[in-house]
Each structure stands twice: as C-alpha cells, then as structure tokens.
C-alpha cells in the first residue's frame, strides 16, 4: 500500500513538472488536428493563469501571434458553488 502511494505521488509530481510541455502538446495537437499550423511555448502555467508565446497560422503570415501573452483565469465549479 505504501509503495502504491509513493508511486502515485511520484507520478503526480512528474505530471506537475511536465505541465507546460503537456499543455503545449495538447494545444498544438488540437490545432493541427484541425489543419491549423501553430507554435506555443509556456513560461508559466498554473491554476490561476498562464504566460507564454503564441503563433496560430503559418509562420510567414500568422493569423494570431503574441510575443508575450498573460492570461489570468480561475477554475470554478460545483465545489465553489458555481456551475
């Protein structure tokens, strides 16, 4: 039981450490699955916001690009008394 708990804690720690790469792959993969070229890099990513660079569209003529984007958000749901 203790070994299982330790493995779970290590797995969660590894996922947290790799969160920027995982988020990048998820976003770029989702856009590319719809035929949209994109490049994203995250400087920081957490439960209250993200900071990063973004290009959506071809490199030579992007539809949207941001050299430094800061996005603040909050996660809400039933635990906070909201939908």
DSSP file (Angstrom, degrees, kcal/mol; ACC not computed):
  #  RESIDUE AA STRUCTURE BP1 BP2  ACC     N-H-->O    O-->H-N    N-H-->O    O-->H-N    TCO  KAPPA ALPHA  PHI   PSI    X-CA   Y-CA   Z-CA
    1    1 A X     >        0   0    0      0, 0.0     4,-2.1     0, 0.0     5,-0.2   0.000 360.0 360.0 360.0 -43.1    0.0    0.0    0.0
    2    2 A X  H  >  +     0   0    0      1,-0.2     4,-2.3     2,-0.2     5,-0.1   0.870 360.0  52.8 -65.4 -36.4    2.8    2.4    0.9
    3    3 A X  H  > S+     0   0    0      2,-0.2     4,-2.3     1,-0.2    -1,-0.2   0.878 108.4  50.3 -65.4 -38.2    4.5    1.6   -2.4
    4    4 A X  H  > S+     0   0    0      2,-0.2     4,-2.2     1,-0.2    -2,-0.2   0.903 110.9  48.9 -66.0 -41.9    1.4    2.4   -4.3
    5    5 A X  H  X S+     0   0    0     -4,-2.1     4,-2.4     2,-0.2    -2,-0.2   0.905 111.3  49.7 -64.1 -42.2    1.0    5.7   -2.5
    6    6 A X  H  X S+     0   0    0     -4,-2.3     4,-2.4     2,-0.2    -2,-0.2   0.906 110.7  50.1 -64.0 -41.3    4.6    6.6   -3.3
    7    7 A X  H  X S+     0   0    0     -4,-2.3     4,-2.3     2,-0.2    -2,-0.2   0.891 110.7  50.0 -64.0 -39.5    4.2    5.7   -6.9
    8    8 A X  H  X S+     0   0    0     -4,-2.2     4,-2.5     2,-0.2    -2,-0.2   0.920 111.1  48.2 -65.1 -44.2    1.1    7.9   -7.1
    9    9 A X  H  X S+     0   0    0     -4,-2.4     4,-2.3     1,-0.2    -2,-0.2   0.914 112.8  48.5 -63.4 -43.0    2.9   10.8   -5.5
   10   10 A X  H  X S+     0   0    0     -4,-2.4     4,-2.3     2,-0.2    -1,-0.2   0.893 111.5  50.0 -64.2 -40.0    5.8   10.4   -7.9
   11   11 A X  H  X S+     0   0    0     -4,-2.3     4,-2.4     2,-0.2    -2,-0.2   0.924 111.7  47.4 -64.2 -45.1    3.5   10.2  -10.9
   12   12 A X  H  X S+     0   0    0     -4,-2.5     4,-2.3     1,-0.2    -2,-0.2   0.889 111.8  50.9 -64.3 -38.6    1.6   13.4   -9.8
   13   13 A X  H  X S+     0   0    0     -4,-2.3     4,-2.3     2,-0.2    -1,-0.2   0.901 110.6  49.1 -65.1 -40.5    4.9   15.2   -9.2
   14   14 A X  H  X S+     0   0    0     -4,-2.3     4,-1.7     2,-0.2    -2,-0.2   0.904 111.3  49.1 -66.2 -41.0    6.2   14.2  -12.7
   15   15 A X  H  < S+     0   0    0     -4,-2.4    -2,-0.2     2,-0.2    -1,-0.2   0.898 111.6  49.5 -64.2 -40.2    2.9   15.4  -14.3
   16   16 A X  H >< S+     0   0    0     -4,-2.3     3,-1.2     1,-0.2     4,-0.3   0.912 110.8  49.7 -64.9 -41.7    3.1   18.7  -12.5
   17   17 A X  H 3< S+     0   0    0     -4,-2.3     3,-0.3     1,-0.3    -1,-0.2   0.832 115.7  43.2 -65.6 -31.6    6.7   19.2  -13.5
   18   18 A X  T 3X S+     0   0    0     -4,-1.7     4,-2.6     1,-0.2    -1,-0.3   0.229  80.2 112.5 -97.5  13.6    5.8   18.4  -17.2
   19   19 A X  H <> S+     0   0    0     -3,-1.2     4,-2.6     1,-0.2     5,-0.2   0.841  74.8  51.6 -60.7 -36.7    2.6   20.5  -17.2
   20   20 A X  H  > S+     0   0    0     -3,-0.3     4,-2.4    -4,-0.3    -1,-0.2   0.931 113.0  44.4 -67.1 -44.1    4.0   23.1  -19.6
   21   21 A X  H  > S+     0   0    0      2,-0.2     4,-2.5     1,-0.2    -2,-0.2   0.902 114.8  49.3 -66.1 -40.5    5.1   20.6  -22.2
   22   22 A X  H  X S+     0   0    0     -4,-2.6     4,-2.3     2,-0.2    -2,-0.2   0.917 112.4  47.2 -65.1 -43.0    1.9   18.6  -21.8
   23   23 A X  H  X S+     0   0    0     -4,-2.6     4,-2.5    -5,-0.2     5,-0.2   0.903 112.3  50.8 -64.9 -40.7   -0.3   21.8  -22.3
   24   24 A X  H  X S+     0   0    0     -4,-2.4     4,-2.8    -5,-0.2     5,-0.3   0.942 111.8  46.4 -61.4 -48.3    1.8   22.8  -25.3
   25   25 A X  H  X S+     0   0    0     -4,-2.5     4,-2.3     1,-0.2     5,-0.2   0.881 112.8  50.7 -63.5 -38.6    1.4   19.4  -26.9
   26   26 A X  H  X S+     0   0    0     -4,-2.3     4,-2.1    -5,-0.2    -1,-0.2   0.936 115.0  41.9 -65.1 -46.3   -2.3   19.3  -26.2
   27   27 A X  H  X S+     0   0    0     -4,-2.5     4,-2.3     2,-0.2    -2,-0.2   0.946 118.7  43.3 -68.0 -48.9   -3.0   22.8  -27.7
   28   28 A X  H  X S+     0   0    0     -4,-2.8     4,-2.9    -5,-0.2     5,-0.2   0.908 115.1  50.6 -64.9 -41.4   -0.7   22.4  -30.7
   29   29 A X  H  X S+     0   0    0     -4,-2.3     4,-2.0    -5,-0.3    -1,-0.2   0.901 110.0  50.1 -62.0 -41.4   -2.0   18.9  -31.4
   30   30 A X  H  X S+     0   0    0     -4,-2.1     4,-0.6    -5,-0.2    -2,-0.2   0.927 114.1  44.4 -63.9 -45.2   -5.6   20.1  -31.2
   31   31 A X  H ><>S+     0   0    0     -4,-2.3     5,-2.3     1,-0.2     3,-1.2   0.925 113.4  49.9 -65.4 -44.1   -5.0   22.9  -33.6
   32   32 A X  H ><5S+     0   0    0     -4,-2.9     3,-1.7     1,-0.3    -1,-0.2   0.820 102.0  61.8 -66.1 -29.9   -3.0   20.7  -36.0
   33   33 A X  H 3<5S+     0   0    0     -4,-2.0    -1,-0.3     1,-0.3    -2,-0.2   0.712 106.1  48.6 -67.4 -17.4   -5.8   18.1  -36.0
   34   34 A X  T <<5S-     0   0    0     -3,-1.2    -1,-0.3    -4,-0.6    -2,-0.2   0.216 127.1-102.0-103.1  11.9   -8.0   20.9  -37.4
   35   35 A X  T < 5S+     0   0    0     -3,-1.7     2,-0.6     1,-0.2    -3,-0.2   0.688  79.1 133.3  80.4  19.8   -5.4   21.8  -40.1
   36   36 A X      < -     0   0    0     -5,-2.3    -1,-0.2    -8,-0.1     2,-0.2  -0.912  51.2-137.9-109.6 121.6   -4.0   24.9  -38.3
   37   37 A X        +     0   0    0     -2,-0.6    20,-3.7    -3,-0.1     2,-0.3  -0.547  36.1 166.2 -72.5 138.4   -0.3   25.4  -38.0
   38   38 A X  E     -A   56   0A   0     18,-0.2     2,-0.4    -2,-0.2    18,-0.2  -0.995  29.3-162.2-154.4 155.9    0.7   26.7  -34.6
   39   39 A X  E     +A   55   0A   0     16,-2.6    16,-2.2    -2,-0.3     2,-0.4  -0.982  19.0 172.7-141.0 130.2    3.6   27.2  -32.2
   40   40 A X  E     -A   54   0A   0     -2,-0.4     2,-0.4    14,-0.2    14,-0.2  -0.992  10.9-179.2-138.6 142.1    3.2   27.7  -28.5
   41   41 A X  E     -A   53   0A   0     12,-2.1    12,-2.6    -2,-0.4     2,-0.5  -0.984  15.3-149.1-140.4 136.3    5.6   28.0  -25.6
   42   42 A X  E     -A   52   0A   0     -2,-0.4    10,-0.3    10,-0.2     3,-0.1  -0.886  14.3-175.2-105.9 129.7    4.6   28.5  -21.9
   43   43 A X  E    S+     0   0A   0      8,-2.9     2,-0.3    -2,-0.5     9,-0.2   0.850  82.1   1.2 -82.6 -42.0    6.8   30.3  -19.5
   44   44 A X  E     -A   51   0A   0      7,-1.7     7,-2.4   -24,-0.1    -1,-0.4  -0.993  62.0-177.9-146.2 150.9    4.5   29.6  -16.6
   45   45 A X  E     +A   50   0A   0     -2,-0.3     2,-0.2     5,-0.2     5,-0.2  -0.934  21.9 139.6-151.9 121.4    1.2   27.6  -16.3
   46   46 A X  E >   -A   49   0A   0      3,-2.5     3,-0.6    -2,-0.3    -2,-0.0  -0.832  64.1 -76.8-150.7-173.2   -0.8   27.3  -13.1
   47   47 A X  T 3  S+     0   0    0     -2,-0.2    28,-0.5     1,-0.2     3,-0.1   0.606 125.5  41.9 -71.7 -10.7   -4.3   27.2  -11.6
   48   48 A X  T 3  S-     0   0    0      1,-0.3    25,-2.0    26,-0.1     2,-0.3   0.478 123.8 -43.2-114.5  -4.8   -4.6   31.0  -11.8
   49   49 A X  E <   -AB  46  72A   0     -3,-0.6    -3,-2.5    23,-0.3    -1,-0.3  -0.973  47.5-113.5 165.4-178.0   -3.2   31.8  -15.2
   50   50 A X  E     -AB  45  71A   0     21,-2.6    21,-2.8    -2,-0.3     2,-0.4  -0.978   8.3-158.4-145.8 156.4   -0.5   31.3  -17.8
   51   51 A X  E     +AB  44  70A   0     -7,-2.4    -8,-2.9    -2,-0.3    -7,-1.7  -0.999  38.0 112.9-134.4 133.4    2.2   33.3  -19.5
   52   52 A X  E     -AB  42  69A   0     17,-2.1    17,-3.3    -2,-0.4     2,-0.3  -0.988  57.0 -84.8-176.4-175.9    3.7   32.4  -22.9
   53   53 A X  E     -A   41   0A   0    -12,-2.6   -12,-2.1    -2,-0.3     2,-0.3  -0.845  39.0-171.4-111.8 149.4    4.3   33.0  -26.6
   54   54 A X  E     +AB  40  66A   0     12,-2.4    12,-2.9    -2,-0.3     2,-0.3  -0.999  17.9 176.7-147.9 138.1    1.8   32.0  -29.3
   55   55 A X  E     -AB  39  65A   0    -16,-2.2   -16,-2.6    -2,-0.3     2,-0.5  -0.950   7.6-175.1-139.4 123.5    1.6   31.8  -33.0
   56   56 A X  E     +AB  38  64A   0      8,-3.3     7,-2.3    -2,-0.3     8,-2.0  -0.982  57.4  22.5-118.7 123.9   -1.5   30.5  -34.8
   57   57 A X  E    S- B   0  62A   0    -20,-3.7     5,-0.2    -2,-0.5   -21,-0.1  -0.515 108.8 -23.5 111.2 177.3   -1.3   30.2  -38.6
   58   58 A X  E >   - B   0  61A   0      3,-0.5     3,-0.7    -2,-0.2    -2,-0.1  -0.241  59.0-122.8 -61.1 147.0    1.6   29.9  -41.0
   59   59 A X  T 3  S+     0   0    0      1,-0.2     3,-0.5     2,-0.2    -1,-0.1   0.847 111.9  50.0 -60.0 -35.7    4.9   31.3  -39.7
   60   60 A X  T 3  S+     0   0    0      1,-0.2    -1,-0.2     0, 0.0    -2,-0.1   0.701 130.5  15.7 -79.4 -18.4    5.2   33.6  -42.7
   61   61 A X  E <  S-B   58   0A   0     -3,-0.7    -3,-0.5     3,-0.0    -1,-0.2  -0.444  82.1-168.4-151.5  70.7    1.6   35.0  -42.3
   62   62 A X  E     -B   57   0A   0     -3,-0.5    -5,-0.3    -5,-0.2     3,-0.2  -0.273  20.6-148.7 -66.3 148.0    0.2   34.2  -38.8
   63   63 A X  E    S+     0   0A   0     -7,-2.3     2,-0.4     1,-0.3    -6,-0.2   0.886  88.9   8.9 -76.5 -44.0   -3.5   34.7  -38.1
   64   64 A X  E    S+B   56   0A   0     -8,-2.0    -8,-3.3     2,-0.0    -1,-0.3  -0.999  71.8 169.5-137.6 135.9   -2.7   35.5  -34.4
   65   65 A X  E     -B   55   0A   0     -2,-0.4     2,-0.4   -10,-0.2   -10,-0.2  -0.993   8.3-179.4-146.6 146.0    0.7   36.0  -32.7
   66   66 A X  E     -B   54   0A   0    -12,-2.9   -12,-2.4    -2,-0.3     3,-0.3  -0.956  16.0-163.4-144.8 122.5    1.8   37.2  -29.3
   67   67 A X  E    S+     0   0A   0     -2,-0.4     2,-0.3     1,-0.3    -1,-0.1   0.782  92.0  12.3 -75.0 -25.9    5.4   37.5  -28.2
   68   68 A X  E    S+     0   0A   0    -14,-0.1     2,-0.5   -15,-0.1    -1,-0.3  -0.788  74.2 177.6-153.8 105.2    4.3   37.7  -24.6
   69   69 A X  E     -B   52   0A   0    -17,-3.3   -17,-2.1    -3,-0.3     2,-0.5  -0.932   9.2-166.9-113.6 132.1    0.7   36.8  -23.5
   70   70 A X  E     -B   51   0A   0     -2,-0.5     2,-0.5   -19,-0.2   -19,-0.2  -0.979   8.8-176.8-116.9 122.1   -0.5   36.8  -19.9
   71   71 A X  E     -B   50   0A   0    -21,-2.8   -21,-2.6    -2,-0.5     2,-0.4  -0.978   6.7-164.2-123.2 122.6   -3.9   35.2  -19.3
   72   72 A X  E     +B   49   0A   0     -2,-0.5     2,-0.3   -23,-0.2   -23,-0.3  -0.864  21.5 152.7-103.6 139.8   -5.5   35.2  -15.9
   73   73 A X        -     0   0    0    -25,-2.0     2,-0.4    -2,-0.4    -2,-0.0  -0.946  30.9-138.2-152.1 170.3   -8.3   32.8  -15.1
   74   74 A X        -     0   0    0     -2,-0.3     2,-0.6     2,-0.0   -26,-0.1  -0.999  18.0-128.9-137.9 140.7   -9.9   31.0  -12.2
   75   75 A X        +     0   0    0    -28,-0.5     2,-0.3    -2,-0.4   -28,-0.0  -0.759  35.8 172.5 -88.9 123.4  -11.2   27.5  -12.1
   76   76 A X        +     0   0    0     -2,-0.6     2,-0.3     7,-0.0    -2,-0.0  -0.841   9.2 131.4-127.4 165.6  -14.7   27.2  -10.7
   77   77 A X  S > >S-     0   0    0     -2,-0.3     5,-2.1     1,-0.0     3,-1.9  -0.966  70.5 -43.6 176.3-165.0  -17.2   24.5  -10.4
   78   78 A X  G > 5S+     0   0    0     -2,-0.3     3,-1.5     1,-0.3     5,-0.1   0.810 125.4  63.3 -57.8 -31.4  -19.6   22.8   -8.1
   79   79 A X  G 3 5S+     0   0    0      1,-0.3    -1,-0.3     2,-0.1    -3,-0.0   0.720 106.8  45.1 -67.1 -19.4  -17.1   22.9   -5.2
   80   80 A X  G < 5S-     0   0    0     -3,-1.9    -1,-0.3     2,-0.2    -2,-0.2   0.263 121.6-105.2-104.7   9.1  -17.2   26.7   -5.4
   81   81 A X  T < 5S+     0   0    0     -3,-1.5     2,-0.3     1,-0.3    -3,-0.2   0.690  87.6 108.9  75.9  18.6  -21.0   26.9   -5.6
   82   82 A X      <       0   0    0     -5,-2.1    -1,-0.3     1,-0.0    -2,-0.2  -0.818 360.0 360.0-123.8 164.2  -20.9   27.8   -9.3
   83   83 A X              0   0    0     -2,-0.3    -5,-0.2    -3,-0.1    -7,-0.0   0.491 360.0 360.0 -70.0 360.0  -21.8   26.0  -12.5
